[in-house]
Amino acid sequence: MLRWFQALMPREDSFFDLFTKHATIVLSGAQALRALLAGGDTIARYCQEIGTHEAAADEVTRQVLTAVRRTFITPFDRSDIQDLTTALDDAIDQMNKTAKAITLFEVKSFAPCMQAMGGTIVEASELVLQAVPLLSSIGNNATRLNQLTEQIIRIEERADQLYEQGRKELYLASRDGNAMHFIVGVEVYDHLEKVVDRLEDVSNEINALVVDHL
């Protein structure tokens, strides 16, 4: 009965535009992070760029939460909208935290595994951006959404392997006495792993929506 009633009522479909805008910002932040991890003289510029993307994402989050309060009929449960928006915002927030840590410790070069993790972050963000617009018609897109979220999980698993491999290589390179190099390197790896984890959280929220609406 509730589904029938909701089908007759007007809905605020601008949520889907905001989700897509949010996911686009996340991808832009991921691309800037990957470029940052290339090292060199552009690190400061890309750190600033990530901060700009994070501020833009905060504004989208504000718009979504305002719309949730003001809209009578929403496309999903209000808590689901808030959870997805929060997950997207957490992903770009963690990218910004990573950039701030790199700035704090004045890191100028990055190990191959760090750079590879940057690549996985972009891959996962691209899949998120593919998935989010499909939420406007979950029933028709359920199979594709499941495929995309499964791909994100596999990317997260690959990032975990890079994380472990990178930490091991860092230990071997630092065990002759360069403790600060090890501490800073571990900090960067931990931040990168958290970025991937936040993107997996987005994937989990999308998957939960698919399950709830089938």
N, C-alpha and C positions, 0 to 999 in steps of 0.2 A: 504494500500500500504506500509506504514512504517513497519507494523508488518511482512509483507511478505519479505521485504528487510532485516530486522533484522534477520529473520529466516535463510537467506542464508549466512549471515556474521558470521565469527568466533567471539565467545564471550569469555570474560575473566571470566571463572568459578571459579577461585581461590577465588573470593569474598565469595563464600559460605563456603569455608574452613576457611576463616578469620572470618566470622560471627560466625561459630561454635566454633572456638578457643576463640573468644571474650566471647561468652556465657558460655563456659566452665570455663573461668577465673572468670566470674561473680558468677557462682555457687560455685567455690572454695572460693571466698571471702565471700559468704553468709554462707558457712559451718564454716569458721573460725570465723565469727561474732557470729554465734549461739554458738560455743564453748566458745568464749570470755564471752558471757552472762551467762555462767554457773558459772562464778566468780572463786575465788581462786587464786592460785599462778601462773596460766598460762596466766593471762590477758595480761601481757607485751609481751609474746611470740606471742599470737594471734594478738595483735595490729600490731606487726612487720610483721607478715605473711600477714595481710590484705594490709599493705603498699607495700609489695612485689608484691602482685596480682595487685594492682592498677598501679604499674609501668609497669608490663607486659601488662596490658590492654592499657596503653598509647602507647606502642610500636605497638600493633595490630592496634590501631586507626591510627597511623602514616602510617603503611603499607597500610591500606585501602584507606586513602586519597591520598597517592602517586599513588596507582593503579587507582584511579578515574581519576587523571590527565593524566595518561599515556595510558589508555585503550581507544581504538576507539569505540568499541561497548561494553556497559555494560549491565548486565542482567536486571537492573532496571534503572529508571531515576537517574542521578547522585545525584540529591538532595535527593531522597529517600534513596540511599545508605548512604549518609552523615548523614541523619536524624536517620537512624537505628543505625549506628555506634556511633553517639553522644549519643543516648539514652542508649545504652549498656555501654558506657564509663561513663556516668553520674551516672549510678547505682553503679558501683564499686567505683567511686569517692565519692559518698555519704556514702558508707560503710566505706571508709577511714576517712572521716570527722567525722563519728560516733566514730570510734576508737580513733581518736585524741582528741575528746571531753572527752571521758572516761579517757584517759591518763591525760589530762589537769586537770580534777577535781578529779583525783585519786579515782575513783569509784572502789570499791572492791567487792561489792555484788549487785545483781540485783533482782528486784521484779518479782514475777511469771508472770505478764502481759508483762514485758519486755522480759523475756525468751520466752514466747509464741509468741511474735512478731518476735523474732529471728527465731522461727520455721516457721512462715508464710513467712518470707523472703527466707528461704531455699526452701519451697514449690513452691513459685512463680518462683524462679530461676531455679528450676528443670523443670518447665513447659516451661520456655523460652528456655532452652537447648533442650527440645523436639521439640519445634516449629521451631527454626531457621533452622535446616537442611532441613525441609520440604519446605522451600522457593525456593529450586532449581527446584521444580515442583509444582507451586502454583495451577495450574488448577486441578491436580490430588489430591492435598492435601487440597483443600479449606475447606472442611467440617471439617477435623481434626484440621486445623489451627483455625477455628472459635471456635471449642470446647475448644481448649487450651486457647485462649484469653479470652473466657467467664469464664473459671475456674480461671484465674488470676484476673479478676475483682471481682469474689466472694471472693477470698483470700484477696484482698485489702479491701473489705467491712468488712471482719472478723477482719482484722488488725485495722481498724478504731474503731471497737467496743472494742477491747483490749486497744487501745490508750485511749479512753474515760474512760473505767473502771479503767485503771491503774492510770490515772491522778486523778480520784475521790478518789481512795484508798490512793494515795500519799497525797492528801490534808487532808484527815481525819487523816492520821498518823502524819502529820506535823503541824496541826493547834494549837497545844499546845505551839508553840514557836520555832520549829526547821525550821526557814525560809530557811536556806541554803540547808537543805536536800530537801526541796520542789523545790527550784530553780534548783538545780543540777538534780533532778529527772525529772523535766519537760524538761530540756535541752536534756536529754537522750531520753525521749519519743519522743520529736520533731524530733530528728535525725533519730530515728527508723522509724517514720512515713514517713519521706522523702525518706528513702530507698525503702519502699514499693511503694510510689508514683512514684519513678523513674522506678521501675519494671513495674508498670502499664503503664508508658510512652512507654516502650519497647513494651508492648502488643498492645498499640494503634498504634504504627508504623507498627507492623506486620499486624494488622487488616486493616490498610490503604492500605498496599501493596496488600492484598487479594482483597479488593474492587476495586482497580485500575486495577488489571490484570485479572478480570473476564469479 
